[in-house]
Amino acid sequence: MEMIRTFLAVNFSDKNKKTIIEYKNKLEKINVNVKWVEDDNIHLTLKFWGEINFDKIETVKSILPEIFQNFSIQYSIKGSGVFPNYKNPRIIWLGINDINKNLLFYFNKLEELSQKLNLKLENRPFKPHLTLGRIKSNININTLFTFLKNNPFKEIIENTNKITLYKSELTKKGPIYTPLLEITS
């Protein structure tokens, strides 16, 4: 049975994506050992399912338009830091403020769908963020920390009415994301 690695992402306006990439480009100039997310792959994950068999993907694709009927999501992107913390940094992120709590609302709807279809449930609280890079070693890490603390990402507001279900293929050069379904309200 064919398994496909999948996730659902919220899209950005071109203007806001450009602002995010400009900030990431400044971080890339710091001499740190980081695997940066490619510009085209920067996204806000609403739900990561991982490996799903093809039949269930078709079911998910048929149900998502019902869940996201006439949807609109507003959030701000503000601040930057590392996960899980500065003592053990692994991920460089930008923060998300779920202004009207629609991200949480739709995340909960997707968890209900996942439970109904016996798909992967999230085992930690929903904490929306944008991943910019994955830290590979602590070489020059304090310079990165200083930059993040002194130059936090300045707030931008995003209103979106488009989400995309992606197939994610892991390769040696990095992940390849292929849209399986786009929903626009």
Protein Blocks (a to p, Z undefined) as FASTA:
>chain_A
ZZddddddddddfklmmmmmmmmmmmmmpccddddddfklgccdfbdgbjadfklmmmmm
mmmmmmmgoiacddddedjdddfbfklcfbdcdddddfkommmmmmmmmmmmmmmnopac
dfbdcdddddfbdcfbfghklmmmmmmmmmcccddddddfbdcdddddddfkbpcdddfb
dcdZZ
